[in-house]
Structures are given as C-alpha cells and as structure tokens.
C-alpha cells in the first residue's frame, strides 16, 4: 500500500514537471520585449539566490565544501554551467523569435542523442534498434537542412547541450541540488556583469512592473520543476520517467501550432514523424529486452 502511494506521488510529481516544462513557451512569450541574454542573466541570478535559500533550509550548505575542494569536479561543473546556460539561452532565443517548433523537435531528439553519447563515451550497449533510430534522426535533420537551406541550429544545440550536460553529470556524480548550485555560482559573475553593464547603459528591463516580477520568477520557473523532477525520479522507474519526458515537447508543439500559429509544414511533419518512429522503435526494443 505504501509503495503504491509513493508511486502515485511520483506520477503526480512527474506529470507536474513535464507539464511545467511543456508550457514554458507561454511564460517566456510574456517577456518577448526583454532581450534573450538579459532574461538568461536574470534566470542565472535568481536561480542562484533560490538555491542558496534551499540549501540553507535543507541544512546542506556544508556539503559544498567537499565539492569545492576537488578542482577537477569544479572545472567540470563550470563546463556544466556553461552548457546549461547555452541550453537556457537558446531556448529563450527560440521562443522570442517564434521558433517553438524547433525547440520541440530538439527535445524529441534529446533521448536518442543521449543514447548515442552513452554508447560512445560510456560504452553503453548500442543495439541495432538504437542505431536505426539515430539514423532516422540524422535523416530528419537532413530534411530540415534541405527545407530551411541551413542547419536547424536550435534543434541541434538544445539536445546536444543537454545530452553533454547529462553525460558530464554521469562522470562527476554529485548530488543534483548541490551540483546545480555550484554550476550557477560559477556562471553567476557573468550574469551579474551583464546586468550591471545594462544598468550603466540604462538599457535594463528590470523595474517594479510586470516585467520585473516575471524576471524574478525566472528563478522559481527554473528550480521548481527540477525539485519535482527529483521527487519523481526517486519514486518512479527510470523507464516511466523516460516515457513521460515526451509530454513536454508534445505540449510545446501543440502550443506552437494552435496558440502561436507557427506553420507545421510538410518538411516538419516528415521530420517529426521520423523522430517519433525512432522513439517508438527504441521504446519497443527496451520493453522487449526487459521481458527477456
């Protein structure tokens, strides 16, 4: 009974997480009159402040000493910070330039790219189904290149930055909350310097108005889903989390098409279909292997 109750809690946390991530475009659209880099800087700074409070409340600030003593871990966390900032910044830029569909495509690609990196760098098993699925992603990207006349950079940078971020975290194995704090702490000076520069020029958007409130909320928007995700992860099977992660890009795609009228042309339909086929193949293969 207790296990069932915890699983139900996990499902609620998981659904909450992926729904929040899926509707992020609506939140960032409210800030489209603020520059993407400025939003990113605020996201870093307010996330840092919230993480300090969380670690203090949870009495886990002392854990940071162990992490900060290891120069190799600190360097890798700095790289993680740059990667997650790249991911956040690219996502915000995509929303502001009406390319939500490209973000959706990117996050559908992400699981398959993570499998590829795991096979290359962690020597994880790379089945025939996985190889074929990755090949389908390659074809999907080629179709977008032909259709757009250029690389779909947003759809590549988002999954690549997040997959490498996940790979580095596999290597360093630090608690998620402490790790995220050190990452944001190391890139905090960059965000602060940029906002100071905007303030001196008089170009900043932060004020006692709706924009100011939304920019402060950036920290909560970042941290709350990570907390609910961690709460889901400790209560659910990894495979369940894996299937639930497709909720976010699906919601983003629906929001792009039906709320913001982004065009879902034939090339995008074909690319999405190929990636969905790849995800179906890899999921079916995973279920089959577990039964064996």
C-alpha positions as CSV (number, residue, x, y, z in Angstrom):
1,X,0.0,0.0,0.0
2,X,2.8,2.4,0.9
3,X,4.7,1.6,-2.3
4,X,1.5,2.3,-4.3
5,X,1.0,5.6,-2.5
6,X,4.6,6.6,-3.3
7,X,4.2,5.6,-6.9
8,X,1.1,7.8,-7.2
9,X,3.0,10.7,-5.7
10,X,5.8,10.1,-8.2
11,X,3.4,10.2,-11.1
12,X,1.9,13.4,-9.8
13,X,5.4,15.0,-9.4
14,X,6.4,13.6,-12.8
15,X,3.3,14.9,-14.7
16,X,3.7,18.3,-12.9
17,X,7.3,18.5,-14.0
18,X,6.8,17.7,-17.7
19,X,3.7,19.9,-18.0
20,X,5.6,22.8,-16.5
21,X,8.4,22.3,-18.9
22,X,5.9,21.9,-21.8
23,X,4.2,25.2,-21.1
24,X,7.4,27.2,-20.6
25,X,7.0,28.9,-24.0
26,X,3.9,30.8,-22.7
27,X,5.8,32.2,-19.8
28,X,8.8,33.3,-21.9
29,X,6.4,34.8,-24.5
30,X,5.3,37.2,-21.8
31,X,8.9,38.5,-21.8
32,X,9.4,38.9,-25.5
33,X,10.0,42.6,-25.2
34,X,13.1,41.8,-23.0
35,X,16.3,40.6,-24.7
36,X,17.1,36.9,-24.5
37,X,20.5,37.5,-22.9
38,X,19.0,39.7,-20.2
39,X,16.4,37.1,-19.4
40,X,19.2,34.4,-19.2
41,X,21.2,36.6,-16.9
42,X,18.2,37.0,-14.6
43,X,17.5,33.3,-14.8
44,X,21.0,32.6,-13.6
45,X,21.0,35.2,-10.7
46,X,17.5,34.4,-9.3
47,X,18.2,30.6,-9.6
48,X,21.4,31.1,-7.6
49,X,19.6,33.0,-4.9
50,X,16.8,30.4,-4.6
51,X,19.3,27.6,-4.4
52,X,21.2,29.3,-1.6
53,X,17.9,29.5,0.4
54,X,17.0,25.9,-0.4
55,X,20.4,24.6,0.7
56,X,20.2,26.6,3.9
57,X,16.7,25.4,4.7
58,X,17.7,21.8,4.0
59,X,21.0,22.3,6.0
60,X,23.1,21.1,3.1
61,X,25.5,24.1,2.7
62,X,28.2,22.1,4.4
63,X,28.2,19.5,1.6
64,X,29.6,22.2,-0.8
65,X,33.0,22.1,1.0
66,X,33.6,18.6,-0.3
67,X,32.7,19.5,-3.9
68,X,34.7,22.8,-3.9
69,X,37.8,21.1,-2.7
70,X,38.1,19.0,-5.8
71,X,39.4,21.2,-8.7
72,X,38.5,18.6,-11.4
73,X,34.9,18.5,-10.2
74,X,34.7,22.3,-10.0
75,X,36.1,22.6,-13.6
76,X,33.5,20.0,-14.9
77,X,30.7,21.8,-13.0
78,X,31.8,25.1,-14.6
79,X,31.5,23.4,-18.0
80,X,28.1,22.1,-16.9
81,X,27.2,25.7,-16.0
82,X,28.2,26.9,-19.5
83,X,26.3,24.1,-21.1
84,X,23.1,24.7,-19.2
85,X,23.3,28.4,-19.8
86,X,23.7,27.7,-23.5
87,X,20.6,25.5,-23.3
88,X,18.6,28.0,-21.5
89,X,19.7,30.9,-23.7
90,X,19.0,29.0,-26.9
91,X,15.5,28.1,-25.7
92,X,14.7,31.7,-24.7
93,X,16.0,33.0,-28.0
94,X,13.9,30.4,-29.9
95,X,10.7,31.4,-28.1
96,X,11.4,35.1,-28.7
97,X,12.0,34.5,-32.5
98,X,8.8,32.3,-32.9
99,X,10.7,29.0,-33.3
100,X,8.9,27.0,-30.7
101,X,8.5,24.0,-33.1
102,X,12.3,23.9,-33.4
103,X,12.6,23.6,-29.6
104,X,10.0,20.8,-29.7
105,X,11.9,18.9,-32.4
106,X,15.1,19.4,-30.4
107,X,13.7,17.9,-27.2
108,X,12.3,14.9,-29.1
109,X,15.8,14.3,-30.5
110,X,17.4,14.5,-27.0
111,X,16.7,11.0,-25.7
112,X,18.2,9.4,-28.9
113,X,21.2,11.7,-28.7
114,X,21.8,10.7,-25.1
115,X,21.8,7.1,-26.1
116,X,24.4,7.8,-28.8
117,X,26.7,9.7,-26.4
118,X,26.3,6.9,-23.8
119,X,27.4,4.4,-26.4
120,X,30.4,6.5,-27.5
121,X,31.7,7.7,-24.1
122,X,30.3,5.4,-21.5
123,X,30.5,2.2,-23.6
124,X,26.8,1.5,-23.0
125,X,25.1,-1.1,-25.2
126,X,24.2,0.3,-28.6
127,X,21.6,-2.0,-30.1
128,X,20.6,-2.3,-33.7
129,X,17.3,-0.6,-32.9
130,X,19.2,2.3,-31.3
131,X,21.5,2.6,-34.4
132,X,18.5,2.7,-36.7
133,X,16.7,5.3,-34.5
134,X,19.7,7.6,-34.5
135,X,19.9,7.1,-38.3
136,X,16.3,8.3,-38.6
137,X,17.2,11.4,-36.6
138,X,20.1,12.1,-39.0
139,X,17.6,11.8,-41.9
140,X,15.1,14.1,-40.1
141,X,17.9,16.8,-39.6
142,X,18.9,16.5,-43.3
143,X,15.3,17.1,-44.4
144,X,15.3,20.3,-42.2
145,X,18.6,21.4,-43.7
146,X,17.2,21.0,-47.3
147,X,13.9,22.7,-46.3
148,X,15.4,25.6,-44.4
149,X,18.6,26.0,-46.5
150,X,20.6,25.9,-43.4
151,X,21.3,23.8,-40.3
152,X,18.4,23.8,-37.8
153,X,20.8,25.1,-35.1
154,X,18.1,25.4,-32.4
155,X,17.0,21.8,-32.9
156,X,20.7,20.7,-32.7
157,X,22.1,22.9,-29.9
158,X,19.2,22.2,-27.4
159,X,19.6,18.4,-27.3
160,X,23.4,18.4,-27.8
161,X,24.0,20.8,-24.9
162,X,21.6,18.9,-22.6
163,X,22.9,15.5,-23.6
164,X,26.6,16.6,-22.9
165,X,25.4,18.2,-19.7
166,X,23.9,14.8,-18.6
167,X,27.0,13.0,-19.7
168,X,29.3,15.2,-17.6
169,X,27.0,14.7,-14.6
170,X,27.3,10.9,-15.0
171,X,31.0,11.3,-14.8
172,X,31.1,13.5,-11.7
173,X,28.2,12.0,-9.7
174,X,27.4,14.9,-7.3
175,X,24.0,15.5,-5.6
176,X,21.7,17.3,-8.1
177,X,20.9,20.3,-5.8
178,X,24.5,21.0,-4.8
179,X,25.7,20.4,-8.3
180,X,23.2,22.9,-9.8
181,X,24.2,25.4,-7.1
182,X,27.9,25.2,-7.9
183,X,27.1,25.5,-11.6
184,X,25.1,28.6,-11.2
185,X,27.5,30.0,-8.7
186,X,30.4,29.7,-11.2
187,X,28.4,31.5,-14.0
188,X,26.8,34.0,-11.6
189,X,29.5,36.6,-12.1
190,X,28.9,36.5,-15.9
191,X,25.1,37.2,-15.4
192,X,25.8,39.9,-12.8
193,X,28.4,41.6,-15.0
194,X,25.9,41.7,-18.0
195,X,23.1,43.1,-15.9
196,X,25.5,45.7,-14.4
197,X,26.5,46.7,-17.9
198,X,22.9,47.1,-19.0
199,X,22.2,49.1,-15.8
200,X,25.1,51.5,-16.6
201,X,23.8,52.0,-20.1
202,X,20.3,52.4,-18.9
203,X,19.1,49.6,-21.1
204,X,17.9,47.2,-18.5
205,X,14.3,46.0,-18.4
206,X,14.1,45.2,-14.7
207,X,11.7,47.6,-12.9
208,X,8.8,47.5,-10.4
209,X,6.3,46.4,-13.1
210,X,5.1,43.1,-14.7
211,X,8.5,42.6,-16.4
212,X,10.3,42.9,-13.1
213,X,8.0,40.3,-11.4
214,X,8.3,37.9,-14.3
215,X,12.1,38.2,-14.3
216,X,12.3,37.4,-10.5
217,X,10.0,34.4,-11.2
218,X,12.7,33.1,-13.6
219,X,14.4,31.5,-10.6
220,X,11.3,29.7,-9.5
221,X,10.5,28.7,-13.1
222,X,13.9,27.1,-13.2
223,X,14.2,25.4,-9.8
224,X,10.6,24.2,-9.0
225,X,10.5,21.7,-12.0
226,X,13.9,20.4,-11.0
227,X,12.7,19.8,-7.5
228,X,9.5,18.0,-8.6
229,X,11.6,16.0,-11.2
230,X,14.0,14.8,-8.5
231,X,10.9,13.9,-6.3
232,X,9.5,11.9,-9.2
233,X,12.8,10.2,-10.0
234,X,13.2,8.7,-6.5
235,X,9.7,7.2,-6.6
236,X,9.4,6.0,-10.2
237,X,11.2,3.6,-12.5
238,X,13.6,5.2,-14.9
239,X,11.6,3.8,-17.8
240,X,8.5,5.5,-16.6
241,X,10.4,8.8,-16.4
242,X,11.7,8.1,-19.9
243,X,8.2,7.8,-21.4
244,X,6.9,10.8,-19.5
245,X,9.6,13.1,-20.9
246,X,7.8,13.2,-24.3
247,X,5.0,15.2,-22.7
248,X,7.0,18.4,-22.7
249,X,7.9,18.6,-26.4
250,X,4.4,17.4,-27.3
251,X,2.8,20.3,-25.3
252,X,5.3,22.7,-26.8
253,X,4.4,21.6,-30.3
254,X,0.7,22.0,-29.7
255,X,1.3,25.4,-28.2
256,X,3.4,26.5,-31.2
257,X,0.8,25.4,-33.7
258,X,-2.5,26.2,-32.0
259,X,-1.7,29.2,-29.8
260,X,1.1,31.0,-31.7
261,X,0.2,29.8,-35.2
262,X,3.6,28.5,-36.2
263,X,3.5,26.7,-39.5
264,X,3.8,23.0,-39.4
265,X,4.8,22.5,-43.0
266,X,5.3,19.1,-44.8
267,X,9.1,19.0,-44.1
268,X,8.5,19.4,-40.3
269,X,5.7,16.8,-40.4
270,X,8.1,14.3,-42.1
271,X,10.9,15.2,-39.6
272,X,8.7,14.8,-36.6
273,X,7.3,11.6,-37.9
274,X,10.8,10.1,-38.4
275,X,11.8,11.0,-34.9
276,X,8.6,9.7,-33.4
277,X,9.2,6.4,-35.3
278,X,12.7,6.3,-33.9
279,X,11.4,6.9,-30.4
280,X,8.8,4.2,-30.8
281,X,11.4,1.7,-32.1
282,X,13.8,2.4,-29.2
283,X,10.9,2.2,-26.6
284,X,9.6,-1.1,-28.1
285,X,13.1,-2.5,-28.1
286,X,13.6,-1.5,-24.5
287,X,10.4,-3.2,-23.4
288,X,11.2,-6.3,-25.3
289,X,14.7,-6.6,-23.7
290,X,13.2,-6.2,-20.2
291,X,10.8,-9.1,-20.8
292,X,13.7,-11.3,-21.9
